[in-house]
Amino acid sequence: MRVLSKISKKGLTTIPSKVKELLGTEEGDYLEWRIVGDKVVVGIVKNPYKFLKGRHDDPNLTYDTVENEADDILRREVANSFHKLYKSQQTLPYFKNLKDMARAAPE
């Protein structure tokens, strides 16, 4: 299936409704962008808060807690990607936040 969407002056785009329906995307889901050769592969990462909500009876489970856990998961995923890219390095860089990690990503 091939579907086009236009990129705005600010770099924004809209996910076509057919794509949203097929992938079951919902508000709060994340888009994962991967460069594979000369192509961009976009994947859906489901909203971690919605996934965890109702699964735990912990009154201290807040959005911030879940958001921090989601950031940790994303850091691990990106670290795995970095590991694949930089197999020859003995130690991988540690990033304090996702913005630092994105800045260091090879283009």
Secondary structure, 3 states (H helix, E strand, C coil): CCCCCCCCCCCCCCCCHHHHHHHCCCCCCEEEEEEECCEEEEEEECCHHHHHCCCCCCCCCCHHHHHHHHHHHHHHHHHHHHHHHCCCCCCCCCCCCHHHHHHHCCC
